[in-house]
Amino acid sequence: MPNELIINVTFDETRVARLENGVVAEVYIERAKEASVVGNIYKGKVVRSLPGMQAAFVDIGLEKAGFIHASALLSEDDLFVDGDSEGGEARSKRLQIAFKNAQLPKEGTEVIVQVTKDPMVTKGARLTSFVSIPGRYLVYLPTVDHIGVSRRIESDEERARLRSMMEELRPEGVGGFIVRTASEGATRQELVSDIAYLTRVWREIEERAKRAEAPALVYTDLDVTLRIVRDYFTEDIDRLLVDSMEEYERIREFVERFDPKLKDRVEYWSADEPIFDAFGIEVEITRALGQKVWLKSGGYIIIEQTEALTAIDVNTGKFVGKRTLEETILKTNLEAAREIAYQLRLRNIGGIIILDFIDMEKPANRDKVYNALVEALKGDRAKPRITKISSLGLVEMVRKRTRENVRDILADPCFYCEGKGYLKSARTLCYDIFREIKREAVRMDAKEIVVYAHPTVANMLCDEERRGLEGLEAMLGKKIIVEAMPHYHIEQFDIVER
């Protein structure tokens, strides 16, 4: 089945879905009033320097100050060494020493920074001083003297060709470049054009930064539509469909400028049926908001997202298997591993993730599930890092988070429970009321006490918990009257004297 990009445009909202073999793999949503700032470059001012955290806060003109770590301030000598002889452990030790010696900018210092991670609910944007400007074939690194080639280009011969060409074409003293996956098979002229375009953009940024007074925006990345086209519309995409004629013409013009051979793969969706309905994307987005995801076998996974981490629990559910318990558990875990990898990409879940597979007695079965998970995650651009399955069936995992997940974009915390996900039970509230009556009765002179409560709680007080009320009346020598208040929150109650 084909790989496709499906774009739905509705007034100030743009949604993009990437289909791989006909299955929704990733969803991108951007609204004009909540546009992503990742990739934007700012002239900022350091408002707080924290040596103890090896970090600084920078005012870039957003609601919250941005955060920049010492690792995003290192010099190119700290980041790179000549040749490929340095091992991972040696590089790690060298970077640790560099972090300790990194000089944080003083408060009031003006700096040029780029956003690498959007502001989250409680955190400001993540920043770096290593500016990168993406083109069609190259990513320009004006502050770093380094040439790299995308690891997604698998051919050693092609990687060597591109590296050699870039070393020859790169102008003296302009910085570095990373050769993107889209450069595979690129001609000399295509790379020359990209170099000229990117270096011109950087000169314009420098000029704007000189004139601007911090904090100021000096470069804006493309909007979500053109950003997706630039980054994901490559040779492996068979078709791009968009349901807006205006966006269709804009995309065609953009593709003609950057990669003309892909222009004929751009199509306009003119059918009456909504484009996301026709491809089953709307259903998948709705599923991505649920906690429980059913597996085809009858098992299911529960996805619990919190601010600290995401926990995913695997259960056999309705699946009872056919032979042994160990085989039933293995089949459920294997199916869950594939579904978990799919859901992580679809929901764009990042940060620390804990997977709780069903316990398996045989180490060989744990290895099978681990290998299935690794295989399922191969297509994930976020490149998650995972640990082996422990004897308890747990897997620790870290997935890079650069933008908000689908749930945070589409949903707000429940206003009724204030995001807790639970409420006190009616019986618990009855006992809370009994205790509060005993506290308040000491200060009340009247012979009657009135309890105002939500109808659910009021009904329980007058029915199942009536004995408790009668006991309080006898103990206090006061009559207790319960009145239902339909407009009250279920946890709200008031106790007054009459």
C-alpha positions as CSV (number, residue, x, y, z in Angstrom):
1,M,0.0,0.0,0.0
2,P,1.2,3.6,-0.7
3,N,2.9,6.0,1.7
4,E,0.9,9.3,1.7
5,L,0.7,12.7,3.3
6,I,-2.9,13.8,3.9
7,I,-3.4,17.5,4.7
8,N,-6.7,18.9,6.0
9,V,-7.1,22.7,6.2
10,T,-10.0,24.3,8.3
11,F,-9.9,28.1,8.8
12,D,-7.0,28.6,11.3
13,E,-6.2,24.9,11.9
14,T,-4.1,22.7,9.7
15,R,-3.8,18.9,10.3
16,V,-1.4,16.6,8.5
17,A,-1.3,12.8,8.7
18,R,1.4,10.6,7.5
19,L,0.2,7.2,6.2
20,E,2.6,4.4,5.9
21,N,1.3,1.4,4.0
22,G,-2.1,2.8,4.3
23,V,-1.9,3.1,8.1
24,V,-1.9,6.4,10.0
25,A,1.6,6.7,11.5
26,E,1.9,10.3,12.6
27,V,-0.4,13.3,13.1
28,Y,0.7,17.0,13.1
29,I,-1.8,19.6,14.2
30,E,-1.1,23.4,14.3
31,R,-3.5,26.3,15.0
32,A,-2.8,29.9,14.0
33,K,-3.3,31.0,17.6
34,E,-1.1,28.2,19.0
35,A,1.6,28.0,16.3
36,S,4.8,26.1,17.1
37,V,7.9,28.3,17.7
38,V,10.4,25.4,17.2
39,G,13.0,26.5,14.7
40,N,12.4,30.2,15.3
41,I,15.5,32.3,16.0
42,Y,15.4,35.1,18.6
43,K,17.7,37.9,19.9
44,G,17.2,37.3,23.6
45,K,18.5,38.7,26.9
46,V,19.7,36.6,29.8
47,V,17.5,37.2,32.8
48,R,18.9,34.6,35.2
49,S,22.1,32.6,35.2
50,L,22.2,29.5,37.4
51,P,25.7,28.0,37.7
52,G,24.3,25.3,40.1
53,M,22.1,24.0,37.4
54,Q,24.6,24.8,34.6
55,A,21.8,26.7,32.8
56,A,20.4,30.1,32.2
57,F,17.0,31.6,31.5
58,V,16.6,33.9,28.5
59,D,13.8,36.4,27.8
60,I,12.9,35.9,24.1
61,G,9.6,37.8,24.3
62,L,7.3,34.8,25.0
63,E,5.1,34.4,28.1
64,K,7.8,32.3,29.9
65,A,11.5,32.8,29.7
66,G,13.3,30.2,27.7
67,F,15.8,27.7,29.2
68,I,19.3,27.0,27.8
69,H,21.6,24.4,29.3
70,A,25.4,24.5,29.3
71,S,25.4,21.7,26.7
72,A,23.8,24.1,24.3
73,L,26.6,26.7,24.8
74,L,29.7,24.5,24.2
75,S,32.2,25.5,21.6
76,E,32.6,23.4,18.4
77,D,36.0,22.2,19.8
78,D,34.1,20.6,22.7
79,L,31.5,19.0,20.4
80,F,33.6,17.6,17.7
81,V,37.0,16.0,17.2
82,D,38.8,15.3,14.0
83,G,38.3,11.8,12.6
84,D,36.1,9.0,13.9
85,S,38.5,7.4,16.3
86,E,36.9,8.7,19.5
87,G,34.8,6.1,21.3
88,G,31.5,6.8,23.0
89,E,32.9,6.6,26.5
90,A,35.8,8.9,25.7
91,R,33.4,11.4,24.2
92,S,31.1,11.2,27.2
93,K,34.0,12.0,29.6
94,R,35.2,14.8,27.4
95,L,31.7,16.4,27.3
96,Q,31.3,16.1,31.1
97,I,34.5,18.0,31.6
98,A,33.4,20.6,29.0
99,F,30.0,21.0,30.8
100,K,31.8,21.8,34.1
101,N,34.0,24.4,32.4
102,A,31.3,25.9,30.3
103,Q,30.9,29.7,30.9
104,L,27.3,30.7,31.4
105,P,26.4,34.2,30.0
106,K,26.0,36.9,32.6
107,E,22.6,38.4,33.4
108,G,21.8,41.2,30.9
109,T,23.9,39.6,28.1
110,E,22.2,39.6,24.7
111,V,22.4,36.3,22.9
112,I,21.2,34.7,19.6
113,V,19.2,31.6,20.3
114,Q,17.0,29.1,18.5
115,V,14.0,27.2,20.0
116,T,14.4,23.4,20.0
117,K,11.4,22.5,22.0
118,D,8.0,24.3,22.3
119,P,6.9,25.8,25.7
120,M,4.9,23.2,27.6
121,V,2.2,23.7,30.2
122,T,4.5,24.6,33.0
123,K,7.9,25.1,31.2
124,G,9.3,27.7,28.9
125,A,10.8,27.0,25.5
126,R,14.1,25.0,25.3
127,L,16.8,26.9,23.6
128,T,20.2,26.4,22.0
129,S,22.9,28.7,20.8
130,F,23.8,26.3,17.9
131,V,21.6,27.7,15.2
132,S,20.5,25.4,12.4
133,I,18.6,26.5,9.3
134,P,17.0,23.7,7.2
135,G,16.9,23.7,3.5
136,R,15.7,21.1,1.1
137,Y,19.0,19.1,0.9
138,L,21.1,20.6,3.7
139,V,20.9,21.9,7.2
140,Y,23.1,24.9,7.7
141,L,25.1,25.3,11.0
142,P,26.5,28.9,10.8
143,T,28.2,28.7,14.2
144,V,29.8,25.3,13.8
145,D,32.7,24.3,11.4
146,H,31.5,20.7,10.7
147,I,30.2,18.6,7.9
148,G,27.9,15.7,8.6
149,V,25.8,13.2,6.6
150,S,22.4,11.8,7.6
151,R,22.7,8.3,9.0
152,R,19.5,7.5,7.1
153,I,21.6,7.4,3.9
154,E,22.6,3.8,4.1
155,S,25.0,3.5,1.1
156,D,28.6,4.1,2.2
157,E,29.5,5.1,-1.3
158,E,26.8,7.7,-1.5
159,R,27.7,9.1,1.9
160,A,31.3,9.4,0.8
161,R,30.3,11.1,-2.4
162,L,28.1,13.7,-0.7
163,R,30.7,14.4,2.0
164,S,33.5,14.9,-0.6
165,M,31.2,17.2,-2.7
166,M,30.3,19.3,0.4
167,E,33.9,19.7,1.5
168,E,34.6,21.0,-2.0
169,L,31.6,23.2,-2.3
170,R,31.5,24.8,1.1
171,P,32.7,28.4,1.0
172,E,35.5,29.3,3.3
173,G,34.6,30.5,6.8
174,V,30.8,30.2,6.5
175,G,30.2,27.4,9.1
176,G,29.1,23.8,8.7
177,F,26.4,21.7,7.0
178,I,24.5,18.5,7.6
179,V,23.6,16.6,4.5
180,R,19.9,15.6,4.7
181,T,18.4,12.3,3.6
182,A,16.7,14.1,0.7
183,S,20.2,14.7,-0.7
184,E,20.6,11.1,-1.7
185,G,21.3,11.3,-5.5
186,A,21.4,15.1,-5.4
187,T,23.4,16.9,-8.1
188,R,26.2,19.3,-7.6
189,Q,24.0,22.2,-8.8
190,E,21.2,21.3,-6.3
191,L,23.7,21.5,-3.4
192,V,25.2,24.7,-4.7
193,S,21.7,26.3,-4.9
194,D,20.9,25.2,-1.3
195,I,24.2,26.5,0.1
196,A,23.6,29.9,-1.6
197,Y,20.0,30.1,-0.3
198,L,20.9,29.1,3.3
199,T,23.9,31.4,3.6
200,R,21.8,34.3,2.3
201,V,19.1,33.6,4.9
202,W,21.7,33.7,7.7
203,R,23.1,37.0,6.5
204,E,19.6,38.4,6.6
205,I,19.2,37.1,10.2
206,E,22.4,38.7,11.3
207,E,21.3,42.0,9.8
208,R,18.0,41.9,11.6
209,A,19.6,40.9,14.8
210,K,22.0,43.9,14.7
211,R,19.1,46.3,14.3
212,A,16.7,44.7,16.7
213,E,16.4,45.4,20.4
214,A,16.2,42.3,22.6
215,P,13.9,40.4,23.0
216,A,13.1,40.2,19.3
217,L,12.1,37.5,16.8
218,V,14.7,37.6,13.9
219,Y,13.7,34.4,12.0
220,T,10.5,32.4,11.6
221,D,10.4,28.9,10.4
222,L,7.9,27.7,7.8
223,D,4.3,27.1,8.8
224,V,3.2,23.5,9.4
225,T,2.2,22.8,5.8
226,L,5.4,23.8,4.1
227,R,7.5,22.5,7.0
228,I,6.0,19.0,6.5
229,V,6.5,19.3,2.8
230,R,10.1,20.3,3.2
231,D,11.0,17.7,5.8
232,Y,8.8,14.7,4.9
233,F,7.8,14.9,1.2
234,T,10.6,12.8,-0.1
235,E,11.0,10.0,-2.7
236,D,9.4,7.4,-0.4
237,I,6.0,9.4,-0.4
238,D,3.9,8.3,-3.3
239,R,1.2,11.0,-3.0
240,L,0.4,14.2,-1.2
241,L,-3.3,15.1,-0.9
242,V,-4.7,18.4,0.3
243,D,-8.3,19.6,0.6
244,S,-7.7,23.3,0.2
245,M,-7.2,24.8,-3.3
246,E,-5.2,27.7,-1.8
247,E,-2.8,25.4,0.0
248,Y,-2.6,23.1,-3.0
249,E,-1.4,25.9,-5.2
250,R,1.1,27.1,-2.5
251,I,2.5,23.6,-2.1
252,R,2.8,23.1,-5.8
253,E,4.8,26.4,-6.1
254,F,7.0,25.4,-3.1
255,V,7.7,21.9,-4.5
256,E,8.5,23.3,-7.9
257,R,11.1,25.5,-6.4
258,F,12.7,22.9,-4.1
259,D,12.1,19.5,-5.8
260,P,10.3,19.8,-9.2
261,K,10.3,16.0,-9.8
262,L,7.8,15.6,-7.0
263,K,5.4,18.2,-8.3
264,D,3.1,15.7,-10.1
265,R,2.6,13.7,-6.8
266,V,0.7,16.7,-5.3
267,E,-3.1,16.3,-5.7
268,Y,-6.1,18.3,-4.8
269,W,-8.9,16.5,-2.9
270,S,-12.2,17.7,-4.4
271,A,-14.6,14.9,-3.1
272,D,-17.5,15.8,-0.9
273,E,-16.5,13.4,1.8
274,P,-14.1,15.0,4.4
275,I,-10.5,13.9,3.6
276,F,-9.7,12.7,7.1
277,D,-13.0,10.6,7.1
278,A,-12.2,9.0,3.8
279,F,-8.8,7.8,5.0
280,G,-10.0,6.7,8.5
281,I,-7.7,9.3,10.2
282,E,-10.5,10.9,12.2
283,V,-11.2,7.6,13.9
284,E,-7.5,7.2,14.8
285,I,-7.3,10.7,16.3
286,T,-10.3,9.9,18.5
287,R,-8.6,6.6,19.6
288,A,-5.5,8.6,20.4
289,L,-7.4,10.5,23.1
290,G,-8.5,7.3,24.9
291,Q,-6.7,5.6,27.7
292,K,-7.6,2.1,26.8
293,V,-6.5,0.6,23.4
294,W,-7.9,-2.8,22.5
295,L,-5.7,-5.3,20.7
296,K,-7.1,-7.6,18.0
297,S,-6.6,-10.7,20.2
298,G,-8.9,-9.3,22.9
299,G,-6.1,-8.0,25.1
300,Y,-5.6,-4.3,25.7
301,I,-3.1,-1.6,26.8
302,I,-3.7,1.3,29.2
303,I,-1.8,4.5,28.6
304,E,-1.5,6.8,31.6
305,Q,0.1,10.2,30.8
306,T,1.4,12.3,33.7
307,E,3.7,15.3,33.9
308,A,6.5,13.2,35.2
309,L,6.2,10.2,32.9
310,T,4.0,8.0,30.8
311,A,3.1,4.5,32.1
312,I,1.7,1.8,29.7
313,D,0.2,-1.3,31.2
314,V,-0.5,-4.5,29.2
315,N,-3.4,-6.8,30.0
316,T,-4.7,-10.1,28.5
317,G,-8.3,-8.8,28.8
318,K,-10.7,-11.1,26.9
319,F,-7.9,-13.2,25.3
320,V,-7.7,-16.6,27.0
321,G,-5.4,-18.3,24.5
322,K,-5.5,-22.0,23.4
323,R,-2.6,-23.9,25.0
324,T,-0.5,-22.7,27.9
325,L,-0.6,-19.5,30.0
326,E,3.0,-18.6,29.0
327,E,2.0,-18.8,25.3
328,T,-1.0,-16.6,25.9
329,I,1.1,-14.1,27.7
330,L,3.8,-14.1,25.0
331,K,1.2,-13.6,22.2
332,T,-0.4,-10.7,24.1
333,N,3.0,-9.0,24.8
334,L,4.1,-9.4,21.2
335,E,0.9,-7.8,19.9
336,A,1.1,-5.1,22.6
337,A,4.8,-4.3,21.7
338,R,3.7,-3.4,18.1
339,E,0.7,-1.4,19.3
340,I,2.8,0.5,21.8
341,A,5.3,1.6,19.2
342,Y,2.4,2.7,16.9
343,Q,0.6,4.6,19.7
344,L,3.8,6.4,20.8
345,R,4.3,7.8,17.3
346,L,0.6,8.6,16.7
347,R,0.1,10.4,20.0
348,N,3.7,11.9,19.9
349,I,4.3,10.8,23.5
350,G,7.7,12.0,24.7
351,G,9.9,12.0,27.9
352,I,10.2,9.0,30.2
353,I,8.0,6.0,29.4
354,I,7.6,2.9,31.5
355,L,6.2,-0.2,29.8
356,D,4.7,-2.8,32.1
357,F,4.4,-6.1,30.1
358,I,2.8,-9.1,31.6
359,D,5.3,-11.2,33.5
360,M,7.0,-13.9,31.5
361,E,8.9,-16.8,33.2
362,K,11.2,-17.7,30.3
363,P,14.1,-15.3,29.5
364,A,13.8,-16.4,25.8
365,N,10.2,-15.0,25.7
366,R,11.3,-11.7,27.2
367,D,14.0,-11.5,24.5
368,K,11.4,-12.1,21.8
369,V,9.2,-9.3,23.1
370,Y,12.1,-6.9,23.5
371,N,13.3,-7.6,19.9
372,A,9.7,-7.1,18.6
373,L,9.6,-3.8,20.3
374,V,13.0,-2.7,18.9
375,E,11.9,-3.7,15.4
376,A,8.5,-1.9,15.7
377,L,10.4,1.3,16.8
378,K,12.8,1.3,13.9
379,G,10.6,3.7,11.8
380,D,10.3,6.2,14.7
381,R,12.1,9.4,13.8
382,A,12.4,10.3,17.5
383,K,14.8,7.4,17.9
384,P,13.7,6.2,21.4
385,R,16.3,4.7,23.8
386,I,15.1,1.6,25.6
387,T,16.3,-0.9,28.2
388,K,16.0,-4.6,28.3
389,I,12.9,-6.2,29.9
390,S,13.5,-6.7,33.6
391,S,12.5,-9.8,35.5
392,L,9.3,-7.9,36.5
393,G,8.4,-7.3,32.9
394,L,9.2,-3.6,33.0
395,V,10.9,-1.6,30.2
396,E,12.3,1.9,30.7
397,M,12.3,4.1,27.7
398,V,13.1,7.7,26.7
399,R,11.6,9.3,23.6
400,K,12.6,12.8,22.5
401,R,9.9,15.4,23.0
402,T,10.0,18.5,20.8
403,R,6.3,19.4,20.6
404,E,3.1,18.9,22.5
405,N,1.5,15.5,22.2
406,V,-1.9,15.0,20.5
407,R,-3.8,14.9,23.8
408,D,-2.4,18.2,25.1
409,I,-3.2,19.9,21.8
410,L,-6.7,18.7,21.5
411,A,-7.9,18.4,25.1
412,D,-7.9,20.4,28.3
413,P,-7.8,18.9,31.8
414,C,-11.3,18.1,33.1
415,F,-12.7,21.3,34.8
416,Y,-14.9,19.2,37.0
417,C,-12.3,17.1,38.7
418,E,-9.5,19.7,38.0
419,G,-7.5,17.1,36.0
420,K,-7.2,14.6,38.8
421,G,-9.2,12.0,37.0
422,Y,-11.2,11.0,40.0
423,L,-13.7,12.5,42.5
424,K,-14.5,11.7,46.1
425,S,-17.3,9.1,46.4
426,A,-20.7,10.1,47.7
427,R,-20.2,7.9,50.8
428,T,-16.8,9.6,51.6
429,L,-18.5,13.0,51.3
430,C,-21.2,11.9,53.8
431,Y,-18.6,11.1,56.4
432,D,-16.8,14.4,55.6
433,I,-20.1,16.1,56.3
434,F,-20.6,14.3,59.6
435,R,-17.2,15.4,60.8
436,E,-17.8,19.0,59.7
437,I,-21.1,19.1,61.5
438,K,-19.4,18.0,64.7
439,R,-16.8,20.8,64.3
440,E,-19.3,23.5,63.5
441,A,-22.0,22.5,66.0
442,V,-19.9,23.8,68.9
443,R,-20.2,27.3,67.6
444,M,-23.9,27.1,66.7
445,D,-26.7,28.2,69.1
446,A,-29.7,27.5,66.8
447,K,-31.7,24.3,67.3
448,E,-31.5,23.4,63.5
449,I,-28.6,22.7,61.3
450,V,-29.0,22.8,57.5
451,V,-26.8,20.8,55.2
452,Y,-26.7,22.0,51.5
453,A,-25.2,19.3,49.2
454,H,-25.2,17.9,45.7
455,P,-28.4,15.7,45.1
456,T,-26.3,12.5,44.9
457,V,-24.8,13.2,48.3
458,A,-28.1,14.5,49.7
459,N,-29.9,11.3,48.7
460,M,-27.3,9.1,50.3
461,L,-27.5,11.1,53.6
462,C,-31.3,10.7,53.7
463,D,-31.2,7.0,52.7
464,E,-28.2,4.8,53.3
465,E,-26.4,7.1,55.8
466,R,-29.6,8.1,57.6
467,R,-28.5,6.3,60.8
468,G,-25.4,8.6,61.0
469,L,-27.6,11.7,60.8
470,E,-29.9,10.4,63.5
471,G,-27.0,9.6,65.7
472,L,-25.6,13.1,65.3
473,E,-29.0,14.6,66.1
474,A,-29.2,12.6,69.3
475,M,-25.6,13.5,70.3
476,L,-25.9,17.2,69.6
477,G,-29.5,17.8,70.5
478,K,-30.2,19.6,67.3
479,K,-32.3,18.8,64.2
480,I,-30.4,18.3,61.0
481,I,-32.1,19.1,57.7
482,V,-30.6,18.1,54.3
483,E,-31.4,20.1,51.2
484,A,-30.3,19.1,47.7
485,M,-28.6,21.8,45.6
486,P,-28.5,20.7,41.9
487,H,-26.0,23.5,40.9
488,Y,-23.4,22.4,43.5
489,H,-20.2,20.5,42.5
490,I,-20.5,17.0,43.8
491,E,-17.7,17.6,46.3
492,Q,-19.2,20.9,47.5
493,F,-21.3,21.2,50.7
494,D,-22.2,23.9,53.2
495,I,-23.4,23.7,56.8
496,V,-25.4,26.6,58.3
497,E,-27.6,27.1,61.3
498,R,-31.2,28.1,61.1
